[in-house]
Amino acid sequence: MPRGRSETEEERADRRWVELLQEVRVAQTGVQILLAFLLSIVFTQRFTELGDVDVAIFVVTVVLGASATGALIAPVSLHRFVTGHRMKPQTVEWAARLTVTGLFLLLCTVTCALLLILRVVLGGPWAVGIVAAVFSWFVLCWFVLPAWARSRRRSEGAGAAPPAVEQTPRRR
């Protein structure tokens, strides 16, 4: 019995698009809240007390947050501009790449924001150590675990035939 789904390329693209949108909604909300928080910090009285290094970390954090927001919203814009041009499979691939880029930028944003906060609260050495541990945890959860799962799946299914994909449209 063949493994995988029996779906056309268009059906597969539609399914993957819906799944991607659900994933992006979670990340978009988080990055937008984080960016809004970051943008409001500059208007607080405590911001004027930050040293040059902390101001530089803040600027980098805001730029990363804005970049992450752009990358995570980009799939919506991409889809809107290419809809109707029979490009759904390519759109899903591009949107997936933008999403991974956005997640990487979000990781950098969270790391820098955490560094800034912990530098203010704890000081240098403790802040760097805690941030390094949290950064490692995020990398493990967001990138290493999925990469490990994919490589394990490939090695388990190395001898198996690829899933059958139906090439003709189904009748409804």
N, C-alpha and C positions, 0 to 999 in steps of 0.2 A: 504494500500500500504506500503510495507516495506521501512524503511529509510536506507540510506547509499548507497554504490556503490555495484554493482554486479560485483565482480572481484574475480579471483582466488587468492590464497595466494601468488603465484609468481607474478601476475600482481600488487597486492597491494604492495609487496616488491619493485618491479621495480619503481612504482610511488613514493613511499616514499623515495627511494634512490635518484631519480632525484630531488625531493624537497629538500632533505637534502644537496645535493651537491650545489644547488643554494644558500642555506642559509650559508653554510660553506665558499663559495667563498667570500662573503661579509666580514665575520669575519676574514678569513685568510689574506685578503689584509690589513685590518686595523691593525692587530697584527704584521704583517711583517713590515709595515711602522714604527709603533711605536718602534719595536725592533731595526730596523736599526738606527733610531734616537737615541735611548738610547745607542747603541754601539758606535756611533760616539762622544757622549758627552765626553767620557774619554780622547779623543785626543784634547780637547780644553784647552786653557790656564786657563780659569775660573774654570775648574774642580779641579785644584790643590789648589784653594782657599777654597774649601768646608771643613767644619768641619767634625769631626768624625761621628756625628749623620747623617749628610747629605750623607756622603759616605756610611754609612750602609744602609740608605734608598735606595740609588742608587743601591747597590749590590742586595738587596732584589728585587727591581724593575726589574733589568735585569734578575735575576733568574726566577721571575714570568713570565716575558715576553717570555723567552725561553721556559718555561714549557707550557705556553698558545699556543705558536707556535707549539710545539710538539703535544699537544692534538688536535689542530685544523687541523693539517696535517695528523694525525694518521688515520682518516677514509680512506684516499686515499691509504695508505700503507696496511691497513687491507683489503680493497677491493681487492687490487692487489694480495695479498698472498692467499686469499681464493677463488678467482674467479675460477669457473669451478668445485667447490667441493659441489655444490648444498646447499649453506649455506646463500643465499641472505637474508631471513627473519632474521636470527640471526645476520648477518653482519650489517643490517640496525639498529637493536636494539643496538648493541655494538657501532656502529658509532654515533648513536644519544646520547648515554651516554658520549662518548668522546667529542662530540660537546658541550654538557651542561657543562662538566668539563672545557673545553677550554674557554667557555664564562665566567665561574666563575673566572678562572685564569686571563682572560683578564680584568674583572672587578677589580680584585686586582692589576693588573699591571697599569691600568689607574689611579686608586686611589693613588697608591704609586708615580707614575710619577707626578701627580698633586700635591701631598703633597710636593715632592721635589721642584718643580718649585715654588709653592706658599711660601714655607719656605724661599727660596732665595729672592723672590720678596717682600713679605709682612712681613715676620717674623712669629713667632710661633702661637699665639692665633688666629689671623685672618685666617691663613692658615688652621689650624685644623678645624675651624668652616665651612669654605667654602668647604673643602674636605668632611666633614661629610655630608653636604647638597647635594653635587654632588653624593657622594656614595649612599645616600638614594634615590636620583632620579633614578640612574641606577638600583638599586635593585627593585624599584617600577616598572620601565619600563620593565626590562628584566626578572624578576622572579615573583613578586607579581601579576602583571596584568595577565600574562598567567595562573598562578595558580588560580586566581579568576575566569577567564573565564572558565577554566576546571571544577571547582567546581560548577559554575553556570549552566553549560551545563549538568553536572551529575544530579543536583537537578531538573532541568527542565525535563530531560528525564528519571527520576528514574523509572517511571511506564512503560516506553516504552520498547518494545522488542529490543534486540541488532540488529544491521544491519545484513541483510542477506549476507552471503558470499558464493559465488558459489564455490563448491568444485571440479567440473569437468572442465577440460580444454575446452576452446571454440574452435570451428572449425573455420578455417580461409579461 
